[in-house]
Amino acid sequence: KTVCYQDNKSFTMRGNVDAGLVNPAVQWQQSTDDGLNWSDIPGATGYSYIRNFPAVDTFLFRLRAFDSIHITTPDCGITSDLLKVQVEGPPANYTISNNSPICAGQELQFYGEGAPSFIWTGPNGFFDNISSPHIFHSSTRDSGMYYVDIFSLGGCRVKDSTHVTIIGSDVKAGTDTSLCKGREVRLFAS
């Protein structure tokens, strides 16, 4: 599981024991050295364990099951697969930019790198949720500040912005028109 430390939410880990032990008991354990050594978590002797993660780090957990008569024998029993909880901070090594200044009518391209997801907003109701969005035919109205929400896998968010400059004037060819073959239409431009 990947979570964000900013959320400081409780996370519940659950396990169970298949048949085979006469009087099963369980103990949640944690490793602080990448799984080389394991320590019992005091009081964590149920099939579920609830924990908050307010700091950035990687945590490893497992559930040890044993017959209750062997509670004091650390090598007696079986252990579950590892549960890894990656607690992330806000994205830090990201970059955002754009290809401006460009002339009106050219393609405006944005670039976002170094994070798994981006949400872009800007002038004229611009919105996109990909890392590198674009506006095919830019206009001077597309000039201004574009704001970006940048997210980590765990959902941590930072905000940033980039400024766009579109040079020149806008040319408009009027509205789309439908007509029958052989008819005339007057075209307007501004």
C-alpha positions, 0 to 999 in steps of 0.5 A: 500500500502506498499512502500520503503522510499528509492524510495521517489516516489509519490503515488496517492490516488484516490476516487469518490462520488456516486450519492446522493449529490446535489453539492458534495465537497471532502476533503482528511484527515489524521490521526496521531493517528491510526484513532482516530482523523482526520485532513483535509489536506490543499489544498487536495480537489480533487478526487486524492491526490498525496503524497511523503513518504520520512520517515519510518512510517504508514500513514492513509488517508480517503476522506470526501464527503459532500454537498458544503454548509456544508463545515464548518460542520465537522460532515456533510458528509460521509467518505470513507474506510481507505487507509493505506500506510506503508512506510518501511525502509530496512530490519533490523532483518534478518539473513543469514547463511549456514551449512559450513564447509562441505565435498565435495559431501555433501549438502550445505544449505543456510538459510535466515530468517526475510525478505519476499524475498532474491536473492542469487548469488555466485561462479559457476554462483549460483543464487536462489531467495528463502529464503533457497536454497541449492546445493545438491552435493557440490564441492570445486568450490562452496567455496567462498563468496555468496551475498544476496539481502534482500528485505522488502515488500515495496521493500527496499533492503540491501546487505549482504554476507556469506562465504562457505568452502567446504573441500576435493577434487572433484570426477567426474565420467565423462559425461553421456552416452547412449548405446544399451543393451549388448554393453560395455562402458568405465567409467572414473573418476577423 
